[in-house]
Amino acid sequence: MRNNLLVIFCLLFALQGLSQRLNGQLQKKYPFLHLEKNKLEFFGDSTAFMNFYEKLDTLIFKGKGEINIAHFGGSHVQAGTLSDRMRQNWMNLSPGLKQTRGFFFPYNLAHTNNPHNYKVIYDGFWEGCRCALPSANCSWGVSGINASTVDTNSEFTVTALDNDTLHYSFKKVRVFYIMNDSSFTITPGPSHQVKNVRYDSIAQYVEFEFVKPYDSLNCVLVQKDSTQTGFTLQGIQYVDDVPSLVYHSIGVNGAATYSFLRCENFTNQLQSLHPDLVIFGLGINDAYRPESQFYTKTYENNYDSLIAKIRTVNPNCVFIFMTNNDSYYKRKYSNPNITKVQEAMRNLSKKYQSAYWDLYEIMGGKNSIKTWENNNLAKRDKIHFTPSGYVLNADLLFEAIKLSYGNYLRNQYKSSN
């Protein structure tokens, strides 16, 4: 017990020191930030969230268990920089914390922008279909995006870039796809030594277990008979059977809260991710409309339905509700719906004993997106960030998480003395 308390004290001291240094550096470099507001807020009982921290303790201090974090969003998440930086920040929380890449989608197959830290190459013609498009009518899974082909003998390869191979090391891989009699057969390429194969017809994936770890995945599609006419990929999950923190990134350009409600196999596939914490960045596309056409209650109801699906998988899952960033509607004026989003997310935080993080206020409030643009942190469309802006966004969010976790550790340390 004494050794555990000493470790807690040392980690708490390190967190406080890092926070003070980072805040000083950020305030000096970006004086327009409202860092005094950079904290996780709770508008109700925070017990459930403290239980998440307790599970995190078990992983950090005892090396037991697994923490699954799922980050849902639109283009902010699909771009990859925000979620990748968050993944790095979690890794730096504790030197012994093992991390794996978890669930992701090879976006290049769907002819849309891919995160920078892994490369996707392929043969054959592939076509994308995403849940964010009202005109699209596909059968989606948890990723909200499909990539389909009718070309026989097609293949694809996912390769981690050199500086990120640690996160992409895996001994098992799950390939999610529409599993029916008309689907091509998928198999790892000849460079992989397969030890075992397992199919899950409910979640609709095939799991390949390999003889040794890999950091690159090659998959080949084979037409075994004339009844097999095509293949639809819905996502990939790297699996490592060791105590670890797994950060799943799920983003679709243009996605809103109602987009993921269209995904009929969302819940079944989410079972494989089993999130303990979900970071929600959904709202910028819901609110991109005239003020008279945005309804707070409808927005909240969409979140209620989405959370109900998630808590079917894990009743103890907790959430961080990120407000929209400041943005302009049609590049003309500051979007007034942000205040409605803030109200809804405060209500959701209270209802689900979860955290609220006000990016809008932290970045400077109304019209602050112009200041971010002038500092090369936001793009000219006054909605999206530059890579540097996404890195800053992630660092601010993680700083708020560290502060909250540090307060929890402090209370644990006091109660044990």
Secondary structure, DSSP 8 states (H G I E B T S, - for coil): -HHHHHHHHHHHHHHHHHHHHHHHHHHHH-TT--GGG-S-B-SS--HHHHHHHHHHHHHHHH--SEEEEEEEESHHHHTSHHHHHHHHHHHTT-TT--EE--EE--GGGGTS---TTEEEEEES--EEEETT-TT------TTSEEEEE--TT-EEEEEE-GGGTTTT-EEEEEEEE--STTB-EEEE-TTS-EEEEEEETTTTEEEEEEEEEESEEEEEEE--STT--BEEEEEEEEE--SSEEEEEEEE-TT--HHHHTT-TTHHHHHHHH--SEEEEE--TTTS-S-GGG--HHHHHHHHHHHHHHHHHH-TT-EEEEE-----EETTTEE-TTHHHHHHHHHHHHHHTT-EEE-HHHHTTSTTHHHHHHHTTSB-TTSSSB-HHHHHHHHHHHHHHHHHHHHHHHHHHHHHT-
